[in-house]
Amino acid sequence: MLEKQLKRYRRHRKVRAKIFGIAKRPRLCVFRSNKHIYAQLVNDEERKTLLSVSDHQLPKSKLSSKEKPAESKKPFTAKMAKAYEVGRLIAKKALEKKIEEVVFDRGGYKYHGRVKILAEGAREGGLKF
C-alpha cells in the first residue's frame, strides 16, 4: 500500500470507530477516485448496503454542466458538479425509502472539495446529518 493510501486508511479507521449506522439512521459513506465519486447508505447492524449511487448513474446532460448552485461562490468544476448531483440523487432515493436522517462518513478524506459538495447536495436533497 502506498503511503498516501495508508494514511487515508488509518484516518478512516479512526472515523469508523466513532460512527455506526443503524436502520433508522444509516451511514452515508463516500468514496472518491480520481475520476468518479460514489456514495452508499449502510446499515451496520445488519451489515447491509441499503442503496448506492455513483456518477455513472447520472444522465449525460448533468455531467457536462458546470453550473454553480445559486448560493455557491466558489469555483465549481465538472467533478464537483458530479459530486453535487450524486448527493442530490442519493438523498432522493433515500427519501423514497423513507430514510430522512443519516450519519456522514467522509471515508478518511478531508471534509473539503468534492466530499463537502456531495454532503451539501445531500442536505439540499432533504437528508439530515
C-alpha positions in Angstrom: 0.0 0.0 0.0 1.3 3.5 -0.8 2.0 5.9 2.0 -0.9 8.2 1.0 -3.4 5.3 0.9 -2.1 4.0 4.2 -2.7 7.4 5.8 -6.2 7.6 4.5 -6.9 4.1 5.7 -5.7 5.0 9.2 -7.9 8.2 9.3 -10.8 6.1 8.1 -10.4 3.6 10.9 -10.4 6.4 13.4 -13.6 7.9 11.9 -15.3 4.5 11.7 -14.6 3.8 15.4 -16.9 6.7 16.3 -19.6 6.2 13.6 -22.2 3.5 13.5 -25.2 3.3 11.1 -28.5 1.7 12.2 -31.7 1.1 10.2 -33.3 4.4 11.2 -30.1 6.4 10.7 -27.8 4.6 8.3 -24.2 5.6 7.5 -23.7 7.7 4.3 -20.2 6.6 3.1 -18.3 8.4 0.4 -15.6 7.1 -1.8 -13.9 9.2 -4.4 -11.4 8.1 -7.0 -9.6 10.5 -9.4 -12.4 10.4 -11.9 -15.5 9.3 -10.1 -17.4 9.6 -6.8 -19.6 7.0 -5.1 -22.0 7.2 -2.1 -23.8 4.5 -0.3 -26.1 4.1 2.7 -25.1 1.3 5.0 -26.9 -0.4 7.9 -24.0 -1.5 10.2 -26.3 -3.6 12.5 -27.2 -6.0 9.6 -24.0 -5.3 7.6 -26.1 -4.4 4.5 -25.9 -1.7 1.9 -29.3 -0.2 1.7 -28.6 1.8 -1.5 -25.7 3.1 -3.5 -25.3 5.8 -6.1 -22.4 6.8 -8.3 -21.8 9.4 -11.0 -22.1 6.6 -13.6 -25.9 6.7 -12.9 -26.2 10.4 -13.8 -27.7 11.4 -17.1 -25.1 12.7 -19.6 -26.6 16.2 -19.6 -25.9 16.6 -15.9 -22.2 15.5 -16.4 -21.3 18.2 -18.8 -22.9 21.1 -16.9 -20.6 23.3 -14.9 -23.3 25.4 -13.3 -22.9 26.6 -9.8 -25.6 26.2 -7.2 -27.2 29.6 -6.6 -25.6 30.1 -3.1 -22.1 28.9 -4.0 -19.5 31.5 -4.9 -16.6 29.0 -5.0 -15.1 27.6 -8.2 -17.2 24.7 -9.4 -15.5 22.1 -11.6 -17.1 19.3 -13.6 -16.1 16.8 -10.9 -17.7 19.0 -8.3 -20.9 19.2 -10.4 -20.9 15.4 -10.5 -20.4 15.1 -6.7 -23.3 17.6 -6.1 -25.7 15.6 -8.3 -24.7 12.3 -6.7 -25.5 13.9 -3.3 -28.9 15.0 -4.5 -29.6 11.6 -6.2 -28.8 9.6 -3.0 -31.0 12.0 -1.0 -33.9 11.5 -3.4 -33.5 7.7 -3.3 -33.2 7.7 0.5 -36.4 9.7 0.9 -38.2 7.2 -1.4 -37.1 4.5 1.1 -38.3 6.8 4.0 -34.8 7.5 5.3 -34.5 11.1 6.4 -31.5 11.1 8.8 -28.0 9.7 8.2 -24.6 9.7 9.8 -22.0 11.1 7.4 -18.8 9.0 6.9 -16.3 11.0 5.0 -14.1 7.9 4.4 -10.9 9.3 5.7 -11.0 12.2 3.3 -10.9 15.8 4.4 -14.3 17.5 4.6 -13.4 19.6 1.7 -13.8 19.8 -2.1 -15.9 17.1 -3.7 -16.7 15.4 -0.4 -18.1 18.6 1.1 -20.0 19.3 -2.2 -21.6 15.8 -2.1 -22.7 16.5 1.5 -24.2 19.8 0.6 -26.1 18.2 -2.3 -27.5 15.5 0.0 -28.6 18.2 2.5 -30.2 20.2 -0.2 -31.9 17.0 -1.4 -33.6 16.6 2.1 -31.2 14.5 4.2 -30.4 15.5 7.7 -27.0 14.8 9.2 
